[in-house]
Amino acid sequence: MKIRIAYQAGCLLLAVGFAFSVHAKKNGMTQLPTHEGGAFQLTGNWKSAQAVTMHPDKKDFVKTTALSDKAAGVLVGSSSAKATTELGAGDVVLQLDFMLSPAGSAVVKLPGGYDIQLSDSWKNAKLDGTASGSIAGLMPLQNASKAPGLWQQLLVQFKRPTKTSAAQIEKLTLNGSVIQENAFLNTSPSTQSGLSLEVTSGNVAFKNVYYQLLNDTRPLALKNLTYTLYKAGNDRPKALLSENILKKDTTSILTREWGVGNNSFYLVYEGNMDVAQEGDYLIQLIYMSNASLDIDGKNVLPYQWNDFQQNYVPATVHLTKGSHPFRLDFHKFSWRRPALGMMVSTQGVRPYALHVLSSVPEPQPMPTIEVTTTGGKAELVRSFIQRQGEKNKRTHCLSVGTPEGVHYTLDLNWGSLLQFWKGPFANVTEMWYERGEPQILSPMGTTTTTKGQVDWAVLTDMNAAWPDSLSQLTYKGYRLSPDGVPTTTYRLNNADITDEITPDNGGLTRTINGNLPNGYVRLVSGNSISQLEKGLYEVNGQSYFVRIDPKSKPVVRNVGGQQELLLPLNGTVRYSLIW
């Protein structure tokens, strides 16, 4: 097994700021309607549509439906088509969805003429300046591209150049993966002041274009501050008694430095938040140990543990113009390094600190421990997996990383494909750093998750709900191919079932063998499943494709508000996932 360890120390201000920008999509970002006569001035061959379908292999396969809702319109353009609009002064947060045809490409030209490349680079084995997410000659950190015909999402926070500083990509995210960060663009800016979307080859579609301008104003300030420092142990005090007060005074700053060295203490701040601009404010506490926050007599952040090296504790609060009383409690433990800070941001305002800088020391570097796949064979890691929305960890999981850069995780207890992804393989920091207590593996690339239920079952009633798990299912083990890829074996109702998942043509091909009376394999389950052509289906609004033998006779059914694609398990079931 190949292990790589890298150390990084994060920038608190930037990290918190970009979290607000993502959150702000529905809180203050402005939509640029994508239809003819909308926000963009169009030149070249553009078409407005309600929806568009493209094929992962066929360049000229482009189907559209007539526009019925301009707010959800799609712009579909071919080579040399150009759409431009003005954004106004200020730094920019931009988010948009795009779709490429095979061999399609486009550029997103930011103010100043800086080009972000969008290209059909999903199968590129090596990164270069043409890969999606490249900008001004800077290659992305990883290939996060999806296959042609799928919707992809670009999110960028861009700082315009000044007389003393070059333009900067503060963060660029493609399909959920960070591919550029703190990147300075050393090319001179052009005279272009707006945003343009330019198709350079093939067919490209755009939708859901949002932006927000950022400035450095400070519409919220802390006033009339007082603090009270209490003697305390590591247990939360049942009451804050006057005889335990060590110090009490007024102050003009927010800091943890009223404390008593490395001993435990309990610090209470009270004062007013003076708000000059009504809006939804994102307040993030940065602290070590425990803290809570009340505004206008209401608790907005409950007393809870936090380690500021890894997490910021956020709350979104709507504040009217005027003065709002607040109370901040900070309970510092004796063995923890003290830290206390508060960041604030709102629509169009960059995040800024309400604390003094010395109150939040720079985090100690923390390693990223990565399992790589450079040995020529697949790498296997047993671990726990924590799925979003599930309280308990999945405890019997096997993650498989391949040299082709296509990876997946199986739940061996449930016979379930949990997730699949591309790019770097596995972050195992939470397994091997310090105590490694969480034992959680995290994918390092753009990840697609499944329903997480068992993938085969007996259905005597085709209207019955698909089971979460099967008590009769027994995991029997796995054998390895010469390439190191496992074939897992299960036993269900006196029948043996084998399951092999291999990299194939940029995606994964899964082969399940078994004979199970009234048995079915559920290939996928999602909000929507649509057939592009015989044997090819798109899932969840063109998030990924499923390909089967065109001669197969699948069952597409609606159960519990979800659609499912099934094949009978009476021999060999084979299908491919493309994303």
Buried (B, 14 or more C-beta within 10 A) or exposed (E): EEEEEEEEEBBBBBBBBBBBBEBBBEBBBBBBBBBBEBBBEBBEEBBBBBBBBBBBEBBEBBEBEEBEEBEBBBBBBBBEBBBBBEBEEBBBBBBBBBBBBBEBBBBBBBBBBBBBBBBBBBBBEEBEEEBBBBBBEBBBBBBBBBBBBBBBBBBBBBBBBEEEEBBBBBBBBBBBBBBBBEBEBEBEBEEBBBBBBBBBBBBBBBBBBBBBBBEEEBBBEBEEBEBBBBBBEEEEEEEEEEEBBBEEEEEEBBBBEBBEEEEBBBBBBBBBBBBEBBBBBBBBBBBBBBBBBBBEEEEBBEEEBBEBBEEBBBBBBEBEEEBBEBBBBBBBBEEBBBBBBBBBBBBBBBBBBBBBEEBBBEBEEBBBBBBBBEEEBBBBBEBBBBBEEEEEBBEBBBBBBBBBBBBBBBBBBBBBBBBBBBBBBBBBBBBBBEEEEBBBBBBBBBBBBBBBBBBBBBBEEEEEEBBEBBEEBEBEEBEEEEEBBBBBBBBBEEBEBBBBBBBBBBBBBBBBBBEBEBBBBBBBBBEEBBEBEEBBBBBBEBBBBBBBBEEEEBEEBEEEEBBBBBBBBEEEBBBBBBB
